[in-house]
């Protein structure tokens, strides 16, 4: 709202009778030049009077001109609304210098304009002094206030004629032949302004004389800001949408049966099973919600959604009706899939709502005798125009992704945050006081108060705000900063959002409830085990699953030394063993730990541990250096110089792909004993490099 705007607010009551706005706002005893007759301003007859809330009929609404005056919001009546009242009477009712009143829920100071404590010189037509008085500064517009009219010379001269009556300035302020009491008292009497000219000043009227008119002024007191939260979203259907109670819905036909089904559901304990019985032919029918029209703002955008699963009907879908008789409606996308629940939705625009006299959400099916479909999770959310335009167009706002962006919420089933979920706090706040600094704040469970945004209000435009929190490690974070302590699992937590202005005003608290689900680490099959004393590397098979479906990393280690680390696949069987090079370095006779650690993408981890002691029943040697080869080695010769005890068992192995992670070892013992070259059977190298290594093992005889 801006200076010069016409505001229709409040209704004048004389006694208990409401009075129409005067249409001939001048002296009730005189017909001014060019006027059609006497004025029709209601006369004061010693009855009680007050300004009440705004009446429905326009004729009873008082008209005001808004003036933003040095930070004050004034509403000045555009005419005198009560005639023949004394200044003393107004003062006895605290209507001269002001008293607090409430009109349509807004608080104001109800008072008179200041008119000056003396005239300028000896000329009553010259205006009042000091020049800072409100009549001359605002009504006569000597301050040059943008949005207000400026009087012409005819409006200011000492001649009264029909030009004055019909002038733009008089039609705006209605000063012609209408005295207006001012606040000011002088030695001569009380100040009245107007009547003979726009600037006319007279201070000779006695406070007890009933010659003045009452032109009220409302000075707006600070209005507390209001706040609307659009995220976390609020389902306008509330608990009705959870499909746990068929009595919340109205059927369009007696042939329709609505029952609860616990086997085919998406949320809670049940869905609603829709079926046709006794009709005898195929028909499209449905069931509808209570009327939601009173809950929506017709200037805003909405989306209605339902999860539906077809049974054996032709189709199942969502529908929205905009008329009480169901004659104006929009159908959602029709679903035929009988294997799972899918999303059907209807977009609702201000155009749809403009002429609506009701707003109901439907579940609809096209079905024949004995056919059925399932519905669960009805919801309707307010959305921004930008989001509205994306729905059904942007791939991120279609199908299951649309359902994920607008999940079903129910005040009896709190939103649940799991590891990595974002928790968006978004909406708008409005402060009608131009220039107020408005701060949006939030807290969780009565904890520390945090600011979301602060902005200067222009008195009209909503101030939008948004804050994205992330649930990690059992806390909510703003970026890298925790804003909560560890949140208990399985209990209700409360988000509280409000706005405050710098004048002490505060919006009502808006709350949303949520619960948290702790991140479960990946589960490793089997159990911890002591393998006892072993002489060869163990081979252990295992699988890993993650119940949340998060990605995870597997790390296998011996005594803290990594064997391998790799990205795991849910449910895939893996094999843990100890590479030969690491095995032969393990000290015999002491306890060793072989571990599997699975760590998910949010650092939750689990560990499986196997203990053992290594027993040595022979000697094992291996070359550490790799003999290089430019191409695939096809044969090699190895001679062993030394003493081998009688009865010992000799084993010599060789590989030609020693650069590979898992080389192909081949037994060349007999070739060495015979002093002949060994011919390799392996022809593959996963590393793309070739090279030779040897292993020698001497074990006691049997």
C-alpha positions as CSV (number, residue, x, y, z in Angstrom):
1,X,0.0,0.0,0.0
2,X,1.2,3.5,-0.8
3,X,0.4,7.1,-0.2
4,X,-2.8,8.2,-1.9
5,X,-4.3,4.7,-1.9
6,X,-8.0,4.6,-1.2
7,X,-8.6,2.2,1.8
8,X,-12.1,1.0,2.7
9,X,-12.0,0.1,6.4
10,X,-14.4,0.1,9.3
11,X,-18.0,1.1,9.8
12,X,-19.5,4.0,11.8
13,X,-22.0,2.9,14.4
14,X,-24.3,5.4,16.1
15,X,-25.6,3.5,19.1
16,X,-26.1,0.0,17.7
17,X,-27.0,1.2,14.2
18,X,-24.5,1.2,11.4
19,X,-24.5,4.3,9.3
20,X,-23.8,4.6,5.6
21,X,-20.9,6.7,4.3
22,X,-22.2,10.2,3.6
23,X,-22.6,10.8,-0.1
24,X,-23.2,14.6,0.3
25,X,-20.4,15.2,2.8
26,X,-21.1,18.9,3.6
27,X,-23.0,21.0,6.1
28,X,-26.4,19.4,6.9
29,X,-28.0,22.8,7.2
30,X,-26.7,24.4,4.0
31,X,-26.8,23.8,0.3
32,X,-23.4,24.8,-1.0
33,X,-23.0,26.5,-4.5
34,X,-23.6,23.9,-7.2
35,X,-24.7,21.2,-4.7
36,X,-27.9,19.2,-5.2
37,X,-29.1,19.8,-1.6
38,X,-28.3,19.8,2.0
39,X,-25.5,17.6,3.3
40,X,-26.3,14.1,4.6
41,X,-23.5,13.6,7.2
42,X,-25.0,11.8,10.2
43,X,-25.7,14.3,13.0
44,X,-24.5,13.7,16.5
45,X,-27.4,13.4,18.9
46,X,-25.6,12.6,22.2
47,X,-25.7,8.9,21.4
48,X,-22.7,6.6,21.7
49,X,-20.7,6.1,18.6
50,X,-17.7,4.1,17.5
51,X,-15.9,2.7,14.5
52,X,-16.4,-1.1,14.3
53,X,-15.1,-3.8,12.0
54,X,-15.7,-3.4,8.3
55,X,-19.2,-4.2,7.1
56,X,-19.8,-6.5,4.1
57,X,-21.7,-3.9,2.2
58,X,-19.7,-1.2,0.5
59,X,-22.0,1.7,1.4
60,X,-21.2,1.2,5.1
61,X,-17.4,1.2,4.6
62,X,-15.5,4.3,5.7
63,X,-13.1,5.6,3.1
64,X,-9.6,6.6,4.0
65,X,-6.6,8.0,2.2
66,X,-3.3,6.4,3.1
67,X,-0.4,8.6,3.9
68,X,3.1,7.3,4.8
69,X,4.3,10.2,6.8
70,X,7.9,10.1,8.1
71,X,7.7,6.4,9.0
72,X,4.1,6.6,10.3
73,X,1.3,5.0,8.4
74,X,-1.8,7.3,8.5
75,X,-5.3,6.6,7.3
76,X,-7.1,9.9,7.0
77,X,-10.9,9.9,6.4
78,X,-11.6,11.4,3.0
79,X,-14.6,13.2,4.5
80,X,-16.3,14.3,7.7
81,X,-18.4,11.4,9.0
82,X,-20.2,12.9,12.0
83,X,-21.7,16.4,12.1
84,X,-22.4,18.9,15.0
85,X,-20.2,17.4,17.7
86,X,-18.2,19.5,20.1
87,X,-14.5,19.4,20.6
88,X,-15.1,18.7,24.3
89,X,-17.2,15.7,23.5
90,X,-14.4,14.3,21.3
91,X,-11.9,15.0,23.9
92,X,-13.9,13.3,26.6
93,X,-13.9,10.2,24.5
94,X,-10.1,10.5,24.0
95,X,-10.7,11.0,20.3
96,X,-8.7,14.3,20.0
97,X,-5.2,13.3,20.9
98,X,-5.9,9.6,20.4
99,X,-6.8,6.3,21.9
100,X,-6.0,2.7,20.8
101,X,-8.7,0.9,18.8
102,X,-8.8,-2.3,16.9
103,X,-10.5,-2.6,13.5
104,X,-10.5,-5.9,11.6
105,X,-7.8,-7.2,14.0
106,X,-5.4,-4.3,13.4
107,X,-4.5,-1.8,16.1
108,X,-4.5,1.9,15.5
109,X,-4.5,5.2,17.4
110,X,-7.7,7.0,16.6
111,X,-7.3,10.8,16.7
112,X,-7.6,14.2,15.0
113,X,-5.3,15.9,12.6
114,X,-3.2,18.8,13.9
115,X,-4.2,22.1,12.3
116,X,-1.8,24.7,13.7
117,X,-1.8,26.9,16.8
118,X,-2.4,30.2,15.0
119,X,-3.2,31.5,11.6
120,X,-0.5,33.0,9.3
121,X,-0.7,36.7,9.9
122,X,-4.2,38.2,9.8
123,X,-5.5,36.2,6.9
124,X,-7.7,33.2,7.7
125,X,-7.2,31.9,4.1
126,X,-3.4,31.9,4.4
127,X,-3.2,28.7,6.5
128,X,-2.0,27.7,9.9
129,X,1.2,28.0,11.9
130,X,3.5,26.3,12.4
131,X,3.6,25.1,8.8
132,X,4.4,21.6,10.1
133,X,0.7,21.1,11.1
134,X,-0.8,18.1,9.4
135,X,-3.7,19.8,7.7
136,X,-1.5,22.2,5.6
137,X,1.3,19.7,5.1
138,X,-0.9,16.8,4.0
139,X,-4.4,18.0,3.1
140,X,-3.2,21.2,1.4
141,X,-0.1,19.2,0.4
142,X,2.3,22.1,1.1
143,X,4.9,19.3,1.7
144,X,4.6,18.2,-2.0
145,X,3.8,14.6,-1.0
146,X,3.8,12.4,-4.0
147,X,0.5,10.6,-4.6
148,X,-1.6,13.4,-3.1
149,X,-3.4,16.1,-5.1
150,X,-2.4,19.8,-4.9
151,X,-5.1,22.4,-4.6
152,X,-5.6,24.9,-7.4
153,X,-5.8,28.7,-6.8
154,X,-9.6,28.4,-6.9
155,X,-9.5,25.9,-4.1
156,X,-7.5,28.4,-2.0
157,X,-9.2,31.7,-2.7
158,X,-11.9,33.4,-0.6
159,X,-14.7,32.8,-3.2
160,X,-17.0,29.8,-2.8
161,X,-18.6,28.4,-6.0
162,X,-19.4,25.2,-7.8
163,X,-15.8,25.0,-9.1
164,X,-14.7,24.4,-5.5
165,X,-17.3,21.7,-5.1
166,X,-16.3,19.8,-8.2
167,X,-12.6,20.4,-8.0
168,X,-10.3,17.4,-8.0
169,X,-8.9,18.4,-4.7
170,X,-12.3,18.7,-3.0
171,X,-13.6,15.5,-4.5
172,X,-10.5,13.8,-2.9
173,X,-10.7,15.4,0.6
174,X,-14.3,16.9,0.7
175,X,-13.4,20.0,2.7
176,X,-16.0,22.3,0.9
177,X,-18.6,23.5,3.4
178,X,-17.4,21.0,6.0
179,X,-15.7,22.1,9.2
180,X,-13.1,19.7,10.5
181,X,-12.0,19.8,14.2
182,X,-8.2,19.8,14.8
183,X,-6.3,18.9,17.9
184,X,-5.0,22.4,18.6
185,X,-6.2,24.8,21.4
186,X,-5.5,28.5,21.2
187,X,-6.2,31.4,23.5
188,X,-9.2,32.2,21.3
189,X,-10.7,28.7,21.2
190,X,-10.2,25.5,19.2
191,X,-9.0,25.1,15.6
192,X,-11.3,24.1,12.8
193,X,-10.1,23.8,9.2
194,X,-11.7,23.8,5.7
195,X,-15.2,24.9,4.8
196,X,-14.6,28.2,3.0
197,X,-11.4,27.0,1.3
198,X,-9.0,24.1,1.4
199,X,-6.6,26.2,3.5
200,X,-9.1,28.1,5.6
201,X,-8.1,28.4,9.3
202,X,-10.3,29.5,12.3
203,X,-9.5,29.3,15.9
204,X,-12.4,31.2,17.4
205,X,-14.7,28.3,17.8
206,X,-15.4,27.4,21.5
207,X,-14.7,23.8,22.5
208,X,-18.3,23.5,23.6
209,X,-19.8,24.7,20.3
210,X,-21.3,22.0,18.2
211,X,-20.2,23.5,14.9
212,X,-17.4,21.2,13.9
213,X,-17.3,17.9,12.1
214,X,-15.4,14.7,13.0
215,X,-12.9,13.6,10.4
216,X,-11.1,10.7,12.1
217,X,-7.5,9.8,11.6
218,X,-6.1,6.3,12.1
219,X,-2.4,6.0,12.9
220,X,-1.4,2.4,12.4
221,X,0.4,0.9,15.4
222,X,3.1,-1.6,14.6
223,X,1.6,-4.8,13.1
224,X,3.3,-8.0,14.0
225,X,4.6,-9.9,10.9
226,X,2.8,-12.9,9.6
227,X,4.6,-16.1,8.4
228,X,3.7,-18.8,6.0
229,X,5.8,-22.0,5.9
230,X,5.8,-23.9,2.6
231,X,8.6,-26.3,3.5
232,X,8.5,-28.7,5.4
233,X,5.3,-29.1,3.4
234,X,1.9,-29.2,5.1
235,X,-0.7,-31.6,3.6
236,X,-4.0,-29.7,3.6
237,X,-5.8,-33.0,3.8
238,X,-4.1,-33.7,7.2
239,X,-4.8,-37.1,8.6
240,X,-7.7,-37.7,6.2
241,X,-5.3,-38.5,3.4
242,X,-3.7,-41.5,5.2
243,X,-6.5,-43.9,4.0
244,X,-6.9,-45.4,7.4
245,X,-10.6,-44.5,7.8
246,X,-13.1,-44.8,5.0
247,X,-15.6,-42.6,6.9
248,X,-13.5,-39.6,6.0
249,X,-14.6,-40.0,2.3
250,X,-17.9,-39.7,0.4
251,X,-18.8,-42.1,-2.3
252,X,-20.3,-41.0,-5.6
253,X,-22.5,-44.1,-5.9
254,X,-24.1,-46.7,-3.7
255,X,-22.6,-49.3,-6.0
256,X,-19.1,-48.4,-4.8
257,X,-17.6,-50.2,-2.0
258,X,-14.7,-48.7,0.1
259,X,-12.8,-51.1,2.3
260,X,-9.4,-51.0,4.1
261,X,-6.7,-53.3,2.7
262,X,-3.6,-54.1,4.7
263,X,-2.0,-56.2,2.0
264,X,-1.8,-53.6,-0.8
265,X,-0.7,-50.4,0.9
266,X,2.0,-47.7,0.5
267,X,1.8,-45.9,3.9
268,X,0.7,-46.7,7.4
269,X,-1.4,-49.8,8.0
270,X,-3.9,-49.8,5.1
271,X,-4.9,-48.4,1.8
272,X,-8.5,-47.9,0.5
273,X,-9.7,-50.6,-1.8
274,X,-12.3,-49.3,-4.3
275,X,-14.6,-51.8,-6.0
276,X,-17.8,-51.9,-7.9
277,X,-20.6,-54.3,-7.0
278,X,-24.2,-54.5,-8.3
279,X,-24.0,-51.9,-11.0
280,X,-23.8,-54.4,-13.9
281,X,-21.8,-52.4,-16.3
282,X,-18.6,-50.4,-16.7
283,X,-18.6,-47.0,-15.1
284,X,-16.3,-44.2,-13.9
285,X,-16.9,-43.3,-10.2
286,X,-15.1,-42.2,-7.2
287,X,-15.0,-40.9,-3.6
288,X,-14.1,-37.4,-2.4
289,X,-12.6,-35.6,0.5
290,X,-14.1,-32.9,2.7
291,X,-14.2,-29.4,1.2
292,X,-10.7,-27.7,1.4
293,X,-11.6,-24.4,-0.2
294,X,-11.3,-22.4,3.1
295,X,-7.7,-23.7,3.5
296,X,-6.3,-22.4,0.2
297,X,-5.3,-18.9,-1.1
298,X,-7.0,-18.5,-4.5
299,X,-4.0,-16.5,-5.7
300,X,-1.6,-19.4,-5.1
301,X,-0.7,-22.6,-6.9
302,X,-1.2,-26.2,-5.6
303,X,-0.7,-29.8,-6.5
304,X,-2.9,-32.8,-5.5
305,X,-1.4,-36.3,-5.5
306,X,-2.3,-39.8,-4.7
307,X,-0.4,-43.2,-4.8
308,X,-2.7,-45.5,-6.7
309,X,-2.3,-49.2,-7.8
310,X,-4.7,-50.7,-10.3
311,X,-6.2,-54.0,-9.4
312,X,-8.1,-55.3,-12.4
313,X,-9.9,-52.1,-13.3
314,X,-9.4,-50.1,-16.5
315,X,-7.6,-47.3,-14.7
316,X,-7.2,-45.5,-11.4
317,X,-6.5,-41.8,-10.9
318,X,-6.7,-38.6,-8.9
319,X,-9.3,-35.9,-9.6
320,X,-10.0,-32.4,-8.2
321,X,-13.4,-30.8,-8.2
322,X,-13.9,-27.1,-8.0
323,X,-17.7,-27.0,-7.7
324,X,-20.0,-28.3,-4.9
325,X,-22.0,-30.1,-7.6
326,X,-18.9,-31.7,-9.2
327,X,-19.6,-30.0,-12.5
328,X,-16.1,-28.4,-12.8
329,X,-13.1,-30.7,-12.3
330,X,-9.7,-31.7,-13.5
331,X,-8.6,-35.4,-14.0
332,X,-5.1,-36.5,-13.2
333,X,-3.1,-39.0,-15.2
334,X,-4.7,-42.4,-15.4
335,X,-2.8,-45.4,-14.0
336,X,-3.1,-48.9,-15.2
337,X,-0.1,-50.6,-13.6
338,X,-1.3,-53.5,-11.3
339,X,2.2,-54.4,-10.0
340,X,2.9,-51.4,-7.8
341,X,1.7,-48.0,-6.6
342,X,2.3,-45.0,-8.9
343,X,1.7,-41.3,-8.7
344,X,-1.4,-39.6,-10.2
345,X,-1.6,-35.8,-9.8
346,X,-3.6,-32.7,-10.6
347,X,-2.1,-29.2,-10.9
348,X,-4.3,-26.4,-9.4
349,X,-3.8,-22.8,-10.6
350,X,-5.3,-19.5,-9.5
351,X,-7.4,-19.7,-12.7
352,X,-8.9,-23.0,-11.5
353,X,-9.7,-21.5,-8.1
354,X,-11.1,-18.1,-9.2
355,X,-14.7,-19.2,-9.5
356,X,-14.5,-22.3,-7.2
357,X,-17.2,-22.7,-4.6
358,X,-15.7,-25.9,-3.3
359,X,-12.5,-27.8,-3.5
360,X,-12.4,-31.6,-3.1
361,X,-9.8,-34.3,-3.9
362,X,-11.1,-37.5,-5.4
363,X,-9.9,-41.1,-5.9
364,X,-11.5,-42.3,-9.2
365,X,-11.5,-45.6,-11.1
366,X,-13.0,-46.8,-14.3
367,X,-14.2,-50.3,-13.5
368,X,-16.7,-53.0,-14.3
369,X,-18.6,-55.3,-12.0
370,X,-16.2,-56.9,-9.5
371,X,-13.2,-54.8,-10.6
372,X,-11.1,-52.8,-8.1
373,X,-8.2,-50.5,-7.4
374,X,-6.2,-49.3,-4.4
375,X,-5.5,-45.7,-3.2
376,X,-3.2,-44.5,-0.5
377,X,-1.5,-41.2,0.6
378,X,-3.8,-38.5,-0.7
379,X,-2.1,-35.1,-0.3
380,X,-2.4,-31.5,-1.5
381,X,0.4,-29.0,-1.2
382,X,1.0,-25.4,-2.0
383,X,3.8,-24.8,-4.5
384,X,5.5,-21.9,-6.1
385,X,4.6,-20.8,-9.6
386,X,8.1,-21.9,-10.8
387,X,7.6,-25.4,-9.3
388,X,4.0,-25.5,-10.7
389,X,5.4,-24.9,-14.2
390,X,7.9,-27.8,-13.9
391,X,5.4,-30.4,-12.7
392,X,4.8,-32.9,-15.5
393,X,7.3,-31.1,-17.8
394,X,10.7,-31.3,-16.2
395,X,11.8,-35.0,-15.9
396,X,12.8,-34.3,-12.3
397,X,9.1,-33.4,-11.6
398,X,7.4,-36.4,-13.2
399,X,6.5,-40.0,-12.2
400,X,8.2,-41.4,-9.1
401,X,10.5,-38.4,-8.8
402,X,7.4,-36.1,-8.5
403,X,6.3,-38.4,-5.6
404,X,9.7,-38.1,-4.0
405,X,9.6,-34.3,-4.1
406,X,6.1,-34.3,-2.7
407,X,6.0,-37.2,-0.3
408,X,2.9,-38.0,1.7
409,X,2.8,-36.3,5.1
410,X,0.4,-36.8,7.9
411,X,0.3,-35.1,11.3
412,X,-0.2,-38.5,12.8
413,X,2.8,-39.9,10.9
414,X,5.8,-37.6,11.3
415,X,8.3,-36.9,8.5
416,X,11.2,-39.2,9.1
417,X,14.8,-38.1,8.3
418,X,17.4,-40.7,7.3
419,X,21.1,-40.2,6.9
420,X,21.9,-37.6,4.2
421,X,18.4,-36.3,4.0
422,X,17.9,-32.5,3.5
423,X,15.4,-30.7,5.7
424,X,14.4,-27.5,3.9
425,X,12.8,-24.6,5.9
426,X,11.2,-22.3,3.4
427,X,8.3,-19.9,3.1
428,X,7.6,-16.2,3.3
429,X,6.9,-13.5,5.9
430,X,5.0,-10.3,5.5
431,X,5.1,-7.1,7.5
432,X,2.7,-4.3,6.6
433,X,4.9,-1.7,8.4
434,X,7.0,-0.1,5.7
435,X,10.7,0.1,6.9
436,X,10.5,-2.5,9.6
437,X,13.5,-4.8,9.7
438,X,12.1,-8.4,9.8
439,X,14.1,-11.4,10.9
440,X,13.1,-15.0,10.4
441,X,14.2,-17.4,13.1
442,X,14.0,-21.1,13.9
443,X,14.9,-23.5,16.7
444,X,14.6,-27.2,17.1
445,X,13.3,-28.8,20.3
446,X,13.6,-25.6,22.2
447,X,17.3,-25.4,21.6
448,X,19.5,-22.6,20.2
449,X,17.7,-19.9,18.1
450,X,19.2,-19.4,14.7
451,X,18.4,-16.6,12.1
452,X,17.4,-17.6,8.6
453,X,17.3,-14.2,7.0
454,X,16.8,-10.5,7.8
455,X,15.3,-7.9,5.4
456,X,13.6,-4.5,5.4
457,X,9.9,-4.7,4.6
458,X,8.4,-2.4,2.1
459,X,5.0,-2.9,3.7
460,X,3.5,-5.0,0.9
461,X,5.8,-7.6,-0.7
462,X,6.4,-10.9,1.1
463,X,10.0,-11.6,2.2
464,X,10.9,-15.1,1.0
465,X,13.3,-17.2,3.0
466,X,14.9,-20.6,2.7
467,X,17.4,-22.6,4.8
468,X,18.6,-26.2,3.9
469,X,19.7,-28.4,6.8
470,X,21.2,-31.8,6.4
471,X,20.8,-34.8,8.7
472,X,24.1,-36.5,9.2
473,X,25.5,-38.6,12.1
474,X,22.4,-38.2,14.2
475,X,22.4,-34.4,14.0
476,X,21.1,-31.6,11.8
477,X,23.7,-29.5,10.1
478,X,23.7,-26.1,8.5
479,X,26.6,-26.6,6.1
480,X,29.4,-27.9,8.4
481,X,27.9,-26.5,11.6
482,X,25.7,-28.6,13.8
483,X,22.5,-26.9,14.8
484,X,21.3,-29.7,17.1
485,X,22.8,-32.0,19.6
486,X,22.4,-35.7,18.9
487,X,18.8,-36.3,18.2
488,X,17.1,-39.2,19.9
489,X,15.8,-41.9,17.6
490,X,12.1,-42.9,17.8
491,X,10.8,-39.7,19.5
492,X,9.1,-36.6,18.0
493,X,11.2,-33.6,17.4
494,X,9.8,-30.2,16.7
495,X,10.9,-27.4,14.4
496,X,9.6,-24.0,15.3
497,X,9.8,-21.1,12.9
498,X,8.7,-17.4,13.4
499,X,9.5,-13.9,12.4
500,X,10.2,-10.8,14.5
501,X,10.4,-7.1,13.5
502,X,12.6,-4.5,15.1
503,X,9.6,-2.8,16.8
504,X,8.8,-5.8,19.0
505,X,6.3,-7.5,16.8
506,X,6.4,-11.3,16.5
507,X,4.5,-13.7,14.3
508,X,2.7,-16.7,15.7
509,X,5.0,-19.8,15.9
510,X,4.7,-22.3,13.0
511,X,5.7,-25.8,13.9
512,X,6.5,-29.0,12.1
513,X,7.3,-32.4,13.7
514,X,9.7,-35.0,12.5
515,X,11.5,-38.1,13.7
516,X,15.0,-39.4,12.8
517,X,16.2,-42.8,11.9
518,X,19.8,-43.7,12.8
519,X,22.0,-44.9,10.0
520,X,22.6,-48.6,10.1
521,X,26.1,-49.7,9.2
522,X,26.4,-52.3,6.4
523,X,25.9,-55.9,7.6
524,X,28.6,-58.4,7.1
525,X,27.5,-62.1,6.9
526,X,28.7,-64.6,9.5
527,X,30.2,-63.9,12.8
528,X,33.6,-63.3,14.4
529,X,35.6,-66.5,14.6
530,X,38.9,-68.0,15.9
531,X,40.3,-70.1,13.1
532,X,42.8,-71.8,15.5
533,X,46.3,-72.7,14.3
534,X,46.6,-72.9,10.5
535,X,49.4,-73.8,8.1
536,X,48.0,-72.3,4.9
537,X,46.3,-69.0,4.2
538,X,42.5,-69.1,5.0
539,X,39.8,-68.6,2.4
540,X,36.6,-67.0,3.8
541,X,33.5,-66.3,1.8
542,X,31.2,-63.5,2.9
543,X,28.5,-61.1,1.7
544,X,27.6,-57.5,2.7
545,X,24.2,-55.8,2.6
546,X,23.1,-52.2,3.4
547,X,19.5,-51.9,4.6
548,X,19.3,-48.3,3.5
549,X,20.7,-49.0,0.1
550,X,23.7,-46.7,0.6
551,X,27.0,-47.4,-1.3
552,X,29.8,-48.8,0.8
553,X,33.5,-49.6,0.7
554,X,35.1,-52.9,1.8
555,X,38.5,-53.0,3.3
556,X,40.3,-56.3,4.0
557,X,43.3,-56.2,6.3
558,X,45.7,-58.5,8.2
559,X,47.0,-57.0,11.5
560,X,45.9,-53.6,10.3
561,X,47.7,-53.8,7.0
562,X,45.4,-53.4,4.0
563,X,45.1,-56.4,1.8
564,X,42.7,-54.7,-0.6
565,X,40.1,-51.9,-0.5
566,X,37.3,-51.7,-3.0
567,X,33.7,-50.6,-3.7
568,X,31.3,-53.2,-2.5
569,X,28.2,-54.6,-4.3
570,X,25.2,-55.3,-2.1
571,X,24.7,-59.0,-1.6
572,X,27.6,-60.1,-3.8
573,X,29.7,-63.0,-2.5
574,X,33.4,-62.0,-1.9
575,X,36.4,-64.2,-0.9
576,X,38.9,-63.1,1.8
577,X,42.4,-64.6,1.7
578,X,45.9,-63.6,2.5
579,X,48.3,-63.1,-0.4
580,X,51.4,-65.3,-0.3
581,X,53.8,-62.4,0.1
582,X,51.9,-61.2,3.2
583,X,51.4,-64.8,4.6
584,X,55.0,-65.8,4.7
585,X,55.9,-62.6,6.6
586,X,53.5,-63.4,9.4
587,X,55.3,-64.5,12.6
588,X,54.5,-68.0,13.6
589,X,53.0,-68.9,16.9
590,X,51.4,-65.5,17.7
591,X,47.8,-64.4,17.3
592,X,47.0,-62.5,14.1
593,X,43.8,-60.6,13.2
594,X,42.2,-60.9,9.8
595,X,39.5,-58.2,9.4
596,X,36.7,-57.2,7.0
597,X,35.5,-53.6,7.4
598,X,32.4,-52.2,5.6
599,X,32.0,-48.4,5.6
600,X,28.9,-46.8,4.0
601,X,28.9,-43.4,2.2
602,X,28.0,-41.7,5.5
603,X,30.9,-43.3,7.4
604,X,28.8,-45.9,9.4
605,X,30.9,-49.0,9.5
606,X,30.9,-52.6,10.8
607,X,33.8,-55.1,11.2
608,X,34.1,-58.8,11.1
609,X,37.3,-60.3,12.8
610,X,38.9,-63.6,12.4
611,X,41.9,-64.6,14.6
612,X,44.4,-67.4,14.1
613,X,48.0,-68.5,14.7
614,X,50.3,-69.5,11.9
615,X,52.1,-72.7,12.2
616,X,55.2,-73.4,10.1
617,X,55.9,-76.9,8.9
618,X,58.5,-76.1,6.3
619,X,60.6,-73.5,4.7
620,X,59.3,-71.2,2.1
621,X,61.4,-68.8,0.0
622,X,60.4,-66.4,-2.8
623,X,62.2,-64.0,-5.0
624,X,61.1,-60.4,-4.3
625,X,62.5,-59.0,-7.6
626,X,60.6,-59.6,-10.8
627,X,62.7,-60.7,-13.7
628,X,61.6,-58.4,-16.5
629,X,60.4,-59.7,-19.9
630,X,59.7,-57.6,-23.0
631,X,57.2,-60.2,-24.2
632,X,55.3,-63.2,-22.9
633,X,57.9,-65.7,-21.5
634,X,57.1,-69.1,-22.9
635,X,59.8,-71.1,-21.0
636,X,62.3,-70.8,-18.2
637,X,65.0,-72.9,-16.5
638,X,65.8,-72.9,-12.8
639,X,68.7,-74.7,-11.1
640,X,68.8,-75.3,-7.3
641,X,72.2,-75.4,-5.7
642,X,72.1,-76.6,-2.1
643,X,71.4,-79.6,0.2
644,X,67.9,-80.9,0.6
645,X,67.5,-83.2,3.6
646,X,66.6,-86.8,2.8
647,X,62.8,-87.4,2.9
648,X,62.0,-83.7,2.5
649,X,59.3,-82.6,0.1
650,X,60.4,-80.0,-2.4
651,X,57.9,-77.7,-4.2
652,X,59.0,-75.0,-6.7
653,X,56.5,-72.7,-8.4
654,X,56.9,-70.1,-11.1
655,X,54.8,-67.4,-12.7
656,X,55.3,-65.4,-15.9
657,X,52.7,-62.7,-15.0
658,X,54.3,-61.5,-11.8
659,X,53.0,-57.9,-12.2
660,X,49.4,-59.1,-12.0
661,X,47.5,-58.7,-8.7
662,X,46.9,-62.4,-8.7
663,X,49.7,-64.1,-10.6
664,X,49.2,-67.5,-12.1
665,X,51.6,-69.9,-10.2
666,X,52.7,-73.1,-12.0
667,X,54.4,-76.1,-10.4
668,X,57.8,-76.6,-12.1
669,X,59.3,-79.0,-9.5
670,X,59.8,-81.9,-11.8
671,X,61.5,-79.8,-14.5
672,X,64.0,-78.6,-11.9
673,X,64.7,-82.1,-10.6
674,X,65.2,-83.3,-14.2
675,X,67.4,-80.2,-15.0
676,X,65.1,-79.3,-18.0
677,X,63.5,-76.1,-19.0
678,X,59.9,-75.5,-17.9
679,X,57.3,-74.6,-20.6
680,X,54.6,-72.1,-19.3
681,X,51.0,-72.9,-19.7
682,X,49.7,-69.4,-18.8
683,X,49.2,-67.0,-21.8
684,X,47.4,-64.1,-20.1
685,X,48.4,-61.0,-18.2
686,X,45.8,-58.7,-16.6
687,X,48.3,-56.0,-16.0
688,X,49.6,-56.0,-19.6
689,X,53.2,-56.6,-18.3
690,X,55.2,-59.7,-18.2
691,X,57.8,-60.8,-15.6
692,X,59.0,-63.9,-13.8
693,X,59.1,-64.8,-10.1
694,X,59.9,-68.1,-8.2
695,X,58.7,-69.6,-4.9
696,X,60.5,-72.5,-3.2
697,X,58.9,-74.6,-0.4
698,X,60.6,-77.4,1.6
699,X,58.4,-79.4,3.8
700,X,59.1,-82.5,6.1
701,X,58.4,-85.8,4.5
702,X,55.5,-88.0,5.5
